[in-house]
Amino acid sequence: MSQAPAPESRPTVLVVDDEEDLRDIMRRMLERRGFATLIAGDSQQAIAACREHPGDIDILVTDLGLPGVSGGELSRSATQLRPEMSVVYISGLPKELAVADGLIGEDALLVKKPFSSEVLVQTLRSVLGEDS
């Protein structure tokens, strides 16, 4: 007896960006590509989502340049609450500068703005192990 995958089996991505238009574009882009999404406009909303969302959150996609707290700081707090969650950063800064400034670690995944939907989705699928 086989069953179709439940909607909950879609990977869940928490998108954090202070630019409302960009958040909305990413949400629609990801949902069209089979992801479930949660959105947050700042670190407080993101941490609340990590605490309150009843299911898994597979990947945090966060802008490095958030008001008040960097995306790197947010990711450290969020992964303390959700240690199984992967992190992908988005930024206009080149990765070398973000690493040199201590914003992210050498092994961090960073998608440079502007990016295409294909680049973002390919990055997320690689984080998930491609057959997820």
Stockholm file with secondary structure:
# STOCKHOLM 1.0

chainA/1-132         MSQAPAPESRPTVLVVDDEEDLRDIMRRMLERRGFATLIAGDSQQAIAACREHPGDIDILVTDLGLPGVSGGELSRSATQLRPEMSVVYISGLPKELAVADGLIGEDALLVKKPFSSEVLVQTLRSVLGEDS
#=GR chainA/1-132 SS CCCCCCGGGSCEEEEECSCHHHHHHHHHHHHHTTCEEEEESSHHHHHHHHHHCSSCCCEEEEESCCSSSCHHHHHHHHHHHCTTCEEEEEESSCHHHHHHTTSSCTTCEEEESSCCHHHHHHHHHHHHTSCC
#=GC SS_cons         CCCCCCGGGSCEEEEECSCHHHHHHHHHHHHHTTCEEEEESSHHHHHHHHHHCSSCCCEEEEESCCSSSCHHHHHHHHHHHCTTCEEEEEESSCHHHHHHTTSSCTTCEEEESSCCHHHHHHHHHHHHTSCC
//
